[in-house]
C-alpha cells in the first residue's frame, strides 16, 4: 500500500513539473544561435526511388541494392542557409500499402 501511495505522489510531482514547463517555456535561442527544423515527408508509390533520393541527399551515397522500406525511415541533413542552421528532417514513408 505504501508503495502505491509513493508512486502516486511521484507521478503527481512529475505532472506538476510538466505543467510548469508548459506554462513557462524556455526562451527562444539568441538570433545567432537559431536552428530551424524543416520536416519533409516522402510519399509515393512503391519502388519509385524515394529512399534512394533521401539517402543520396542526407548521406551522399547511392544504394543500388533494393531494400524495401518497412513502415518509415528517417534521415537528417544540417544545412547552412544565409548563416542560419537548418536541420532538414526526412520522414521516408513506405510506398507499399501493407505498411501505410
Phi, psi and omega per residue, in radians:
X1 nan -0.725 -3.125
X2 -1.144 -0.595 3.138
X3 -1.151 -0.716 3.122
X4 -1.129 -0.714 3.125
X5 -1.159 -0.693 3.118
X6 -1.132 -0.734 3.120
X7 -1.134 -0.685 3.119
X8 -1.136 -0.723 3.121
X9 -1.135 -0.700 3.128
X10 -1.133 -0.727 3.115
X11 -1.112 -0.697 3.128
X12 -1.132 -0.724 3.110
X13 -1.101 -0.725 -3.138
X14 -1.131 -0.726 3.129
X15 -1.104 -0.711 3.109
X16 -1.114 -0.703 3.122
X17 -1.138 -0.710 3.103
X18 -1.092 -0.725 3.132
X19 -1.147 -0.663 3.102
X20 -1.118 -0.664 3.097
X21 -1.133 -0.630 3.121
X22 -1.225 -0.670 -3.140
X23 -1.253 -0.581 -3.073
X24 -2.214 1.331 -3.136
X25 -1.161 2.721 3.113
X26 -1.137 2.667 -3.136
X27 -1.161 2.691 3.098
X28 -1.153 2.716 3.135
X29 -1.153 2.758 3.094
X30 -1.049 2.728 -3.022
X31 -1.004 -0.608 -3.141
X32 -1.321 -0.348 -3.081
X33 -1.793 0.158 -3.042
X34 -1.174 2.358 3.026
X35 -2.142 2.200 3.126
X36 -1.754 2.424 3.098
X37 -1.937 2.145 3.122
X38 -1.937 2.145 -3.112
X39 -1.880 2.217 -3.123
X40 -2.181 2.434 3.055
X41 -1.847 2.390 2.961
X42 -1.816 2.054 -3.091
X43 -2.261 2.351 3.106
X44 3.015 -3.042 -3.101
X45 -1.171 2.695 3.068
X46 -1.116 2.619 3.095
X47 1.117 0.483 -3.104
X48 -1.782 -0.111 3.063
X49 1.733 0.264 -3.127
X50 -1.058 -0.824 -3.118
X51 -1.138 -0.643 3.120
X52 -1.105 -0.701 3.124
X53 -1.143 -0.768 -3.134
X54 -1.129 -0.804 3.125
X55 -1.080 -0.732 -3.124
X56 -1.108 -0.757 -3.114
X57 -1.253 -0.806 -3.044
X58 -1.368 -0.681 -3.024
X59 -1.947 -0.157 3.119
X60 1.237 0.422 3.138
X61 -2.344 2.744 3.112
X62 -1.976 2.292 3.135
X63 -1.815 1.931 -3.098
X64 -1.467 -0.367 3.118
X65 -1.439 2.219 -3.095
X66 -1.377 2.146 3.023
X67 -2.229 2.070 -3.080
X68 -1.163 2.354 3.068
X69 -1.288 2.207 3.122
X70 -1.781 1.879 -3.141
X71 1.421 -1.653 -3.087
X72 -2.576 2.566 3.021
X73 -2.105 2.812 -3.016
X74 -2.334 2.386 3.075
X75 -2.430 2.574 -3.125
X76 -2.291 2.412 3.090
X77 -2.408 1.968 3.041
X78 -1.346 2.338 -3.101
X79 -2.328 2.411 3.079
X80 -1.668 2.062 3.137
X81 -2.074 1.854 3.134
X82 0.900 0.759 3.100
X83 1.461 -0.002 3.110
X84 -1.921 2.254 3.112
X85 -1.334 2.241 3.086
X86 -2.106 2.149 3.073
X87 -1.718 1.968 3.136
X88 -1.574 2.032 -3.140
X89 -1.844 2.094 3.129
X90 -1.781 2.241 2.987
X91 -1.876 1.827 -3.070
X92 -1.630 1.777 -3.089
X93 -1.502 2.557 3.088
X94 -1.173 2.502 3.102
X95 -1.585 -0.150 -3.123
X96 -1.372 2.337 -3.055
X97 -1.121 -0.378 3.135
X98 -1.185 -0.413 -3.084
X99 -1.809 0.022 -3.124
X100 -1.497 nan nan
